[in-house]
Amino acid sequence: MAAPTTDRKENGYIDNYYTHFIHEDTQYPTLAGAEEADVCVVGGGLAGLNTALGLVERGKTVALCEAHRIGWGASGRNAGFVAKGYAAGEQNLAKKLGLEKAQALVSLTKNARKLIKKRIAAYNIDCGPVKDGVLTVSYRDRAEELKKTIDQANDNFGLGFEFWPRDKVRRHCKTEKYFDGIFSPNDYQFNPLEYLRGLAKTVTAKGGRIFENSAAVKITKDGAGWVVHTAGGQVKAKDIVLSCAIYMDGLDRRIENAAFPVQTYMMTTKPVDPQVLKDAIDTPHCIYDTRFCSDYYRLLPGSRLMWGGRVGLWAHPENIAQTMLGDIYNVYPQLKGHLEPEFSWSGKLCYAPHKMPQIGKIEEGYWYNTGYGGHGLCPTTAGSEVVAAAIAEGDRTYEQFAPFGISYAGGKLGRYAAQMVYWWWKARDLLDV
Ligand SMILES: Cc1cc2nc3c(=O)[nH]c(=O)nc-3n(C[C@H](O)[C@H](O)[C@H](O)COP(=O)(O)OP(=O)(O)OC[C@H]3O[C@@H](n4cnc5c(N)ncnc54)[C@H](O)[C@@H]3O)c2cc1C
């Protein structure tokens, strides 16, 4: 029987591949007593930490409160694919906003992809190996459709995609399940938790204060500013930024009710005979497929395999490891009998119905920066830069996100509706031959 995925390890994280092999477990204090800062950030995931870093880089004083540990949420559980663009998709953005506005939004994430590498180098963050290249493989025999998608993405958004014919795809991924592919040479992979912890270290080195195990329970108005209350203290600040994603737990229902949770699952194996792995997956690149409910995977140092997939709102496979193994063997039957699960876990994605980040302010000084869904590493960097620039410099780029606000996502009823959509997607994956 697999261990429940919400188990708290002694260090306060859930047990997963990243938290098990953490490099240096720097702990931050719990908030006690009264603090003051220019800005109080609530939530210590990628959105919160990137905002805090953007602010201290711009000379602001910052206090960040995280309910658990830095990266405890989706940010310390993800697959580590660093890819530009948004969950909503470029073409959908162009349809909704017009090409020019869509291009402006997409270029924010292209810049973010560069900024992440720049920060890794500038702040000496040990989150490698950083390996270039993400390959999207098609489950369907539709080369012409794929080529058209690539042309549109390259012509309209300069994404630099390459077409990989099926013989090339199958040289790297030795399975007949896949046909042609889209290769993105500028996207990459790394260890997301180590990256995040590197950001946290940099924030504190630049004078920011981070408090772990410090859940914000209430926010009150204080003159022209705000006070964030935790069980043991308060932070008074002119501006506050809520980046709690789907783990918010009642702090602000206006933001919480504008998104719904989507569970997704991951597993890593124990070290595998390198030749056995090479006879199936012979590529250093990240892989995911074109189905609605896609598999996503990559090889890890030490000849391990990381595999993720499936989505649902409440579905909880009793044994994630066995479910993931089944999915792996469906694609690579030659791996049967060679894989032993080491860690398996789930994480909750925070999705708005429009599948775009939710960035803006509810009233003066009361900001939200959330809703990054399954596509968070580049977009959280982009969105947080926009918020930091708005607060520190009065920059108005954040207004580009105004069409994707925090309108009500239907509460519980909305979640049922979303679950129906996921079942429908799954059915389409099965029927779409
Ligand atoms: C299994 C999985 C695989 C993924 N794979 C990828 C991938 O390969 N590439 C990619 O780009 N994205 C991926 N994602 C998505 C990505 O991880 C998210 O989009 C991103 O981490 C969102 O960051 P966040 O800071 O908004 O949320 P989170 O990381 O969830 O952070 C929110 C934080 O707020 C804290 N919090 C909540 N309420 C309070 C409160 N009241 N007081 C204080 N703190 C509070 C929580 O404890 C949490 O730490 C994946 C996600 C999952 C779950």
The ligand as an SDF file (V2000), in Angstrom:
LIG
                    3D

 53 58  0  0  0  0  0  0  0  0999 V2000
    2.5150   17.6200  -10.3140 C   0  0  0  0  0  0  0  0  0  0  0  0
    2.7070   18.9520  -10.9560 C   0  0  0  0  0  0  0  0  0  0  0  0
    3.4980   19.0620  -12.1050 C   0  0  0  0  0  0  0  0  0  0  0  0
    3.7130   20.3200  -12.7000 C   0  0  0  0  0  0  0  0  0  0  0  0
    4.6140   20.4350  -13.7270 N   0  0  0  0  0  0  0  0  0  0  0  0
    4.9500   21.6650  -14.1900 C   0  0  0  0  0  0  0  0  0  0  0  0
    6.0030   21.8180  -15.1240 C   0  0  0  0  0  0  0  0  0  0  0  0
    6.6880   20.8710  -15.5020 O   0  0  0  0  0  0  0  0  0  0  0  0
    6.2810   23.0790  -15.5960 N   0  0  0  0  0  0  0  0  0  0  0  0
    5.5770   24.1770  -15.1660 C   0  0  0  0  0  0  0  0  0  0  0  0
    5.8570   25.2880  -15.6420 O   0  0  0  0  0  0  0  0  0  0  0  0
    4.5880   24.0550  -14.2430 N   0  0  0  0  0  0  0  0  0  0  0  0
    4.2820   22.8460  -13.7430 C   0  0  0  0  0  0  0  0  0  0  0  0
    3.3160   22.7190  -12.7760 N   0  0  0  0  0  0  0  0  0  0  0  0
    2.5920   23.9320  -12.3510 C   0  0  0  0  0  0  0  0  0  0  0  0
    3.4140   24.8260  -11.4150 C   0  0  0  0  0  0  0  0  0  0  0  0
    4.0200   24.0520  -10.4150 O   0  0  0  0  0  0  0  0  0  0  0  0
    2.4830   25.8780  -10.7930 C   0  0  0  0  0  0  0  0  0  0  0  0
    1.8590   26.6170  -11.8080 O   0  0  0  0  0  0  0  0  0  0  0  0
    3.2480   26.8470   -9.9000 C   0  0  0  0  0  0  0  0  0  0  0  0
    4.0320   26.1580   -8.9770 O   0  0  0  0  0  0  0  0  0  0  0  0
    2.2720   27.7640   -9.1720 C   0  0  0  0  0  0  0  0  0  0  0  0
    2.9820   28.5210   -8.2370 O   0  0  0  0  0  0  0  0  0  0  0  0
    2.2120   29.3270   -7.1190 P   0  0  0  0  0  0  0  0  0  0  0  0
    3.2280   30.0450   -6.3140 O   0  0  0  0  0  0  0  0  0  0  0  0
    1.1140   30.1040   -7.7350 O   0  0  0  0  0  0  0  0  0  0  0  0
    1.4670   28.2040   -6.2360 O   0  0  0  0  0  0  0  0  0  0  0  0
    2.0030   27.2050   -5.1190 P   0  0  0  0  0  0  0  0  0  0  0  0
    3.3280   26.6750   -5.4340 O   0  0  0  0  0  0  0  0  0  0  0  0
    0.9190   26.2060   -4.8670 O   0  0  0  0  0  0  0  0  0  0  0  0
    2.2150   28.1290   -3.8510 O   0  0  0  0  0  0  0  0  0  0  0  0
    1.1920   28.6490   -3.0560 C   0  0  0  0  0  0  0  0  0  0  0  0
    1.7490   28.7280   -1.6270 C   0  0  0  0  0  0  0  0  0  0  0  0
    0.9080   29.5460   -0.8370 O   0  0  0  0  0  0  0  0  0  0  0  0
    0.8970   29.0200    0.4660 C   0  0  0  0  0  0  0  0  0  0  0  0
   -0.3050   29.5220    1.1350 N   0  0  0  0  0  0  0  0  0  0  0  0
   -1.5920   29.2440    0.8620 C   0  0  0  0  0  0  0  0  0  0  0  0
   -2.3990   29.8920    1.7130 N   0  0  0  0  0  0  0  0  0  0  0  0
   -1.5930   30.6050    2.5540 C   0  0  0  0  0  0  0  0  0  0  0  0
   -1.8540   31.4630    3.6400 C   0  0  0  0  0  0  0  0  0  0  0  0
   -3.0950   31.7300    4.0590 N   0  0  0  0  0  0  0  0  0  0  0  0
   -0.7940   32.0170    4.2800 N   0  0  0  0  0  0  0  0  0  0  0  0
    0.4760   31.7670    3.8620 C   0  0  0  0  0  0  0  0  0  0  0  0
    0.7590   30.9390    2.8350 N   0  0  0  0  0  0  0  0  0  0  0  0
   -0.2640   30.3680    2.1850 C   0  0  0  0  0  0  0  0  0  0  0  0
    0.8810   27.5130    0.2470 C   0  0  0  0  0  0  0  0  0  0  0  0
    1.3290   26.8220    1.4010 O   0  0  0  0  0  0  0  0  0  0  0  0
    1.8200   27.3670   -0.9570 C   0  0  0  0  0  0  0  0  0  0  0  0
    3.1530   27.1070   -0.5630 O   0  0  0  0  0  0  0  0  0  0  0  0
    3.0700   21.4770  -12.1730 C   0  0  0  0  0  0  0  0  0  0  0  0
    2.2850   21.3600  -11.0330 C   0  0  0  0  0  0  0  0  0  0  0  0
    2.0920   20.1130  -10.4140 C   0  0  0  0  0  0  0  0  0  0  0  0
    1.2490   20.0250   -9.1780 C   0  0  0  0  0  0  0  0  0  0  0  0
  1  2  1  0
  2  3  1  0
  2 52  2  0
  3  4  2  0
  4  5  1  0
  4 50  1  0
  5  6  2  0
  6  7  1  0
  6 13  1  0
  7  8  2  0
  7  9  1  0
  9 10  1  0
 10 11  2  0
 10 12  1  0
 12 13  2  0
 13 14  1  0
 14 15  1  0
 14 50  1  0
 15 16  1  0
 16 17  1  0
 16 18  1  0
 18 19  1  0
 18 20  1  0
 20 21  1  0
 20 22  1  0
 22 23  1  0
 23 24  1  0
 24 25  2  0
 24 26  1  0
 24 27  1  0
 27 28  1  0
 28 29  2  0
 28 30  1  0
 28 31  1  0
 31 32  1  0
 32 33  1  0
 33 34  1  0
 33 48  1  0
 34 35  1  0
 35 36  1  0
 35 46  1  0
 36 37  1  0
 36 45  1  0
 37 38  2  0
 38 39  1  0
 39 40  1  0
 39 45  2  0
 40 41  1  0
 40 42  2  0
 42 43  1  0
 43 44  2  0
 44 45  1  0
 46 47  1  0
 46 48  1  0
 48 49  1  0
 50 51  2  0
 51 52  1  0
 52 53  1  0
M  END
$$$$
